[in-house]
Each structure stands twice: as structure tokens, then as C-alpha cells.
Amino acid sequence: MRLPRRAALGLLSLLLLLLPAPEAAKKPTPCQRCRGLVDKFNQGLVDTAKKNFGGGNTAWEEKTLSKYESSEIRLLEILEGLCESSDFECNQMLEAQEEHLEAWWLQLKNEYPDLFEWFCVKTLKLCCSPGTYGPDCLACQGGSQRPCSGNGHCSGDGSRQGDGSCRCHVGYQGPLCTDCMDGYFSSLRNETHSVCTVCDESCKTCSGPTNRDCGECEVGWVLDEGACVDVDECAAETPPCSAAQFCKNANGSYTCEECDSSCVGCTGEGPGNCKECIPGYAREHGQCADVDECSLAEKACVRKNENCYNTPGSYVCVCPDGFEETEDACVPPAEAEATEEESPTQLPAHEDL
């Protein structure tokens, strides 16, 4: 049954409404919005650093109106460039906190030169100083100077959120990210620093960088004369690959690759490594090559007038164009019967009246 056009469009619209909506972009936190506003303010300071009032008598302006560097005119120019007109949340924050920014600019910036620290951390209490977290801005694990021993990220670092726990970088573990994971060894450790370095690929655990420093070998490696060495799975008594594949050893592992299409079993890649050749192929110059059955002394195509065409691993027998195919021969087209010459038609004689 075919739906009418209008019904089909209605059904399509319904299906589109039922589809899950793409995940909305994650909204910035209040701290991130505050930091963004401060970053734009600081950029405004850079952009206006070499400007003046724009009048012709700069000396008079500096004397009577105060320097442009600390003027309200410069502040207004910076504030005007902080938010895009379409950024509702930025404009909302700016409108609510404009007096704070003006107070800092005119009265407090010399005492508190770090606008982020004064505005976002101390005044609005939306953020914390780096290395601290949570509602009370407590020091992260490992201290605020080097949270997580410099080997991880402190949950809530710089915000009023999180719990101060450490999410360690790759290779590190423990509450303070000072311990090494399996596959890494401690190459430096003192009261302030811990450095973990990756083990040799053959080691699951180790005390140094070579395959002789392994405490335990990785899977696919075995301890031999004090060192972890690769196990050659391809040399096992029972081959790990199927009869139509060959085994390729790799460090700590192996892969099974398909034999060449001309092989019945193989020991490696290509037609030169076949154990036997498939029917239609024979070993020639050390590799399995197609047999041209059409060139053999014994004819492959035995019917009279039949043509032989070689194909990879086989051949086909075909009658020439125009020949008729029978069970035992290709018969030439029958000769056309000779047409009898037609004698001219004699008209009856007219009698004289």
C-alpha cells in the first residue's frame, strides 16, 4: 500500500520528533563563566594599552582628566567589548557585577592586581585559587602548590566543586599519585617528587628499564636465563592457525594470515610458500602457477571445431561465433539453399478489335 504524500510527510515528521535529540552542549559552570569574563577583561586591557583619549591635546587631557591608562573612558571601552550581544549569560553576569568591576578599577586594582583572585575567588566566591577545591577552598591532596604530587588532577581544582581526590596520570596510582602502576618502575622518588617510567614491553612488573629487570613477564613472554624473551607461538607443536593460514610471530603475540589462493596449505606469504597447489595449478620455478590446459599435448577441448580458452586454475571450451553447438561437434552454419530464378511473367496478348 502506498501512503498519500501528505500522510507520508506527517509520518516522517513524527519519526523525526521521536528521534533522540543530540546531547546539548555542556553549560559552563558559574566559575567558568566568571573566569571567561575576567579573561576577556584582561584581553581588553591589552587591546587598549596603547590608546589615549583620542583628542588633539593629549598633554591637557592627562593633566585635567587623569591619565587614559586608569580612566573611566578606558573602563567603559573594555566593558563594552566583554560580551557578545547574543551571549545572554555573559551579559546577565556583567549587568549584575558591573559595580564590582568599576570599584576594582577605580579603587582596588593597585591593592589587588589579580582581578580573577579578587573578583571570582574572594568577592563572588564562585571559584577557588589554583590547588584548592570545594565550598571552603581547601587544599588539594598533596598540597596546593603541587596537587597530587604533580602526577594527577585534583577533583574540583580551582572551583567550588569536587572532593579534592586525585585522578592520577597514566603510570601513577595511590591517594597522592606517588606509586607506580604495573608496567612502570620508580626512576626517581624523594620527599617532593615521584617519577614513574615505563618498563620494557616484555615486563608486567619491573625494577628497571630492560628485559632483565622484570619481576614478572608479560603474557606472550617467558623467563629464559634471567630475561623475559618472546614466545614463538608459531613454533608450537600444534599450530595456532587454520590449515588455510600461516602463522606470523610478533613480540608477545602472533597473527594468522591467509594463504595465497593458489595454495593448499602454506608456510608463508605468496605462491612460493605453498605446501601443495590447488587443482589447475602446478609447481613451476618454485611456486604454484596456473596450468595452461589449452597448450597441453592432449587436447582439453575435444569436440570438432571447438576453441579452448585458458582461465586461472581452469579452462573453457566454446564454439566459434556462428557455429551451432551439438553434443560432439561445433557445426558450421548451413549453406543457404540456392533460390530458383524466377522467369519473367508473360502478359496476355491483346486482340485487335
C-alpha positions in Angstrom: 0.0 0.0 0.0 1.3 3.4 -0.9 0.7 6.3 1.5 -0.6 9.6 0.2 2.0 12.3 0.0 0.6 14.3 2.9 0.3 11.3 5.1 3.9 10.2 4.3 5.2 13.7 5.2 3.2 13.6 8.5 4.7 10.2 9.4 8.2 11.4 8.6 7.7 14.5 10.9 6.5 12.2 13.7 9.5 9.9 13.3 11.9 12.9 13.4 10.2 14.1 16.6 10.7 10.7 18.2 14.4 10.6 17.4 16.6 11.3 20.4 17.8 14.9 20.4 21.6 15.4 20.2 23.2 16.0 23.6 23.1 19.7 24.4 26.4 21.3 24.8 27.6 21.2 28.4 26.8 24.5 30.1 29.8 26.3 31.7 29.9 26.4 35.5 29.5 29.7 37.3 33.3 29.6 37.9 34.0 29.1 34.2 31.7 32.0 33.3 33.5 34.2 35.8 36.9 33.2 34.6 35.8 33.8 31.0 34.6 37.3 31.9 38.0 38.0 33.6 39.9 36.6 30.6 38.1 39.0 28.3 38.6 41.9 30.6 42.4 41.2 30.7 42.3 41.0 26.9 40.6 44.4 26.8 43.5 45.7 28.9 45.9 44.5 26.3 43.8 45.9 23.4 43.5 49.3 24.9 47.1 49.6 26.3 48.4 52.0 23.7 45.3 54.2 23.3 44.6 57.6 24.7 41.5 59.8 24.8 41.6 60.4 21.1 41.7 64.2 21.4 44.2 66.5 19.9 45.7 67.8 23.2 46.9 64.7 25.0 49.0 66.6 27.5 46.0 68.7 28.5 43.8 65.6 28.8 46.3 63.8 31.0 46.6 66.9 33.2 42.9 67.7 33.6 41.0 64.4 33.0 43.6 62.0 34.5 45.5 59.5 32.5 43.7 57.4 30.0 45.5 54.4 31.5 43.3 54.5 34.6 40.4 56.5 33.2 36.7 55.6 33.3 36.6 56.0 29.5 39.1 53.1 29.1 37.0 51.1 31.6 33.8 51.7 29.5 35.6 50.7 26.3 36.7 47.4 28.0 33.3 46.7 29.4 31.6 47.3 26.0 33.7 44.5 24.5 33.3 41.8 27.1 30.1 40.1 25.9 28.6 39.3 22.5 25.1 40.7 22.2 23.8 37.1 21.8 25.5 35.8 25.0 22.7 36.2 27.5 24.5 34.6 30.5 27.6 36.8 30.0 25.5 40.0 29.7 23.5 39.0 32.7 26.6 38.5 34.8 28.1 41.7 33.6 25.0 43.7 34.4 24.8 42.2 37.9 28.5 42.7 38.7 29.4 45.9 36.8 29.6 47.9 40.0 32.2 45.4 41.4 34.3 45.8 38.3 34.1 49.5 38.5 35.1 49.6 42.2 38.1 47.3 41.4 39.1 49.5 38.5 38.8 52.9 40.3 39.8 51.9 43.9 41.2 48.4 44.4 43.3 47.3 41.5 46.6 48.5 43.0 45.9 46.6 46.2 44.5 43.5 44.4 46.3 43.4 41.0 44.9 39.8 40.3 41.4 40.5 39.1 40.5 36.8 39.0 41.5 36.2 42.6 39.7 39.4 43.8 36.6 39.1 41.7 35.9 35.4 41.2 37.5 33.9 44.4 37.2 36.5 47.2 34.3 38.7 46.1 31.8 36.4 44.3 33.1 33.2 45.8 32.5 31.3 42.5 36.0 29.9 42.2 38.9 28.8 44.3 42.6 29.6 43.9 44.6 27.0 41.9 45.4 23.9 44.1 42.3 24.3 46.2 38.7 23.0 45.9 35.2 22.9 47.3 32.9 25.4 49.1 35.7 26.3 51.5 38.6 26.2 49.1 40.5 23.5 50.9 44.0 22.4 49.8 44.0 19.5 47.3 45.6 16.2 48.2 49.3 16.7 48.2 49.0 20.4 48.9 48.0 23.5 46.9 51.5 24.0 45.5 51.8 20.6 43.8 48.4 18.9 43.9 48.5 15.1 43.6 52.4 15.4 43.6 52.3 16.9 40.1 51.2 13.4 38.8 47.5 13.8 38.6 44.5 16.1 38.6 42.7 17.3 41.8 38.9 16.9 41.7 37.4 20.4 41.7 40.8 22.1 41.5 40.2 25.9 41.2 36.4 25.6 41.7 33.9 25.4 44.5 33.1 21.9 43.5 34.8 18.4 43.7 36.2 16.4 46.7 39.9 17.1 46.3 40.7 13.5 45.4 43.4 12.7 42.8 42.8 11.3 39.3 46.3 10.1 38.5 48.1 10.3 35.2 48.9 7.2 33.3 51.6 5.1 35.1 50.7 6.5 38.6 48.4 5.3 41.4 47.7 5.8 45.1 46.0 8.6 47.0 48.8 11.1 46.2 49.8 9.6 42.8 53.2 8.7 44.1 53.1 5.0 43.5 53.8 3.3 40.1 51.3 1.1 38.3 52.2 -2.4 36.9 54.3 -1.9 33.8 56.2 1.1 35.3 59.1 1.4 37.8 60.2 4.2 40.1 63.1 6.1 38.4 63.0 8.9 41.0 61.5 9.3 44.4 62.2 11.8 47.2 60.1 13.8 49.7 58.7 16.1 47.0 58.8 14.2 43.7 58.0 10.8 42.3 58.7 9.8 38.7 57.4 6.5 37.2 59.0 5.3 33.9 57.5 2.6 31.6 59.0 -0.9 31.8 60.3 -2.9 28.8 57.4 -4.3 26.8 58.3 -7.8 28.0 57.7 -7.0 31.7 54.5 -7.0 33.6 56.3 -5.6 36.6 59.9 -4.4 36.8 62.6 -2.6 38.8 64.4 -1.1 35.8 64.2 -0.4 32.1 65.5 -3.6 30.5 64.0 -7.1 29.9 66.4 -8.4 32.7 64.8 -6.1 35.3 61.4 -7.8 35.0 59.7 -9.0 38.2 57.1 -10.9 36.1 56.9 -11.4 32.4 54.0 -10.1 30.3 51.7 -12.6 28.6 53.4 -13.9 25.4 56.9 -13.7 27.0 58.7 -16.2 29.2 61.7 -16.0 31.6 64.8 -17.5 30.0 68.3 -17.2 31.6 67.3 -14.2 33.7 65.5 -12.3 30.9 61.9 -12.2 29.5 62.0 -13.3 25.9 59.3 -13.6 23.3 57.4 -16.9 23.0 57.3 -18.0 19.3 53.7 -19.3 19.2 54.2 -20.2 15.6 56.8 -22.9 16.5 54.3 -24.7 18.8 53.8 -28.4 18.2 50.1 -27.7 17.5 49.9 -24.7 15.1 47.7 -21.9 16.3 46.3 -21.1 12.8 43.9 -23.0 10.5 45.1 -25.1 7.6 44.4 -22.3 5.1 46.5 -19.8 7.1 50.1 -19.3 8.1 51.4 -18.0 11.4 53.3 -14.8 11.7 55.2 -14.2 15.1 55.2 -10.8 16.7 56.6 -9.6 20.0 54.4 -11.1 22.7 51.9 -12.3 20.2 51.2 -13.7 16.7 48.9 -13.2 13.8 47.3 -15.7 11.4 47.5 -14.6 7.7 45.6 -16.2 4.8 47.5 -18.4 2.4 47.7 -17.5 -1.3 44.7 -18.5 -3.3 46.8 -21.0 -5.3 47.8 -22.9 -2.2 46.5 -26.0 -0.3 48.2 -25.1 3.0 51.3 -22.9 3.2 54.3 -21.9 5.3 54.3 -18.2 4.5 53.1 -15.4 2.2 52.7 -15.8 -1.6 52.5 -18.7 -4.1 56.2 -19.6 -3.4 55.3 -20.9 0.1 52.5 -23.3 -0.8 52.7 -26.9 0.7 50.6 -28.1 -2.3 48.9 -26.5 -5.3 45.2 -26.4 -5.8 43.8 -28.2 -8.9 44.6 -26.3 -12.1 47.9 -25.1 -10.7 51.3 -26.8 -10.7 54.7 -26.0 -9.1 56.8 -24.1 -11.6 60.1 -22.3 -10.7 59.5 -22.9 -7.1 55.9 -21.6 -6.9 52.4 -22.6 -7.8 51.5 -21.3 -11.3 48.4 -21.7 -13.4 48.4 -24.7 -15.8 47.5 -23.7 -19.4 45.4 -26.6 -20.3 44.8 -25.3 -23.8 48.5 -25.6 -24.7 48.9 -29.3 -23.5 49.7 -32.0 -26.0 46.4 -33.8 -25.0 43.6 -31.5 -26.1 41.4 -30.2 -23.4 38.5 -29.4 -25.8 37.7 -32.5 -27.9 34.7 -31.5 -30.0 35.4 -30.7 -33.6 36.0 -27.0 -34.4 35.9 -26.1 -30.7 38.0 -23.3 -29.3 39.9 -23.6 -25.9 40.3 -20.6 -23.6 42.6 -20.7 -20.5 41.4 -19.3 -17.2 43.1 -19.1 -13.8 43.1 -22.7 -12.5 40.8 -24.0 -15.3 39.7 -23.5 -18.9 36.6 -23.1 -21.0 35.5 -24.7 -24.4 33.5 -22.5 -26.7 32.2 -22.9 -30.2 33.2 -20.2 -32.7 30.7 -17.4 -33.4 28.0 -18.6 -35.8 28.6 -22.3 -35.3 25.9 -24.5 -34.0 26.7 -26.4 -30.8 25.9 -30.1 -30.6 26.9 -32.8 -28.2 30.1 -33.9 -30.1 30.9 -31.0 -32.5 30.6 -27.3 -33.4 28.7 -27.4 -36.8 29.4 -24.7 -39.4 26.3 -22.7 -40.4 24.2 -24.5 -43.1 24.6 -23.2 -46.6 21.7 -21.2 -47.9 19.7 -23.0 -50.5 20.1 -21.7 -53.9 17.0 -19.7 -55.0 15.4 -20.7 -58.2 15.5 -18.0 -60.8 12.0 -16.7 -61.4 11.1 -16.5 -65.1 9.5 -13.1 -66.3 5.8 -13.0 -66.2 4.1 -13.2 -69.7 1.3 -10.7 -70.2 -1.7 -12.0 -72.3 -1.7 -10.7 -75.9 -4.4 -8.2 -76.8 -6.6 -9.0 -79.7 -7.3 -6.4 -82.3 -10.8 -5.3 -82.4 
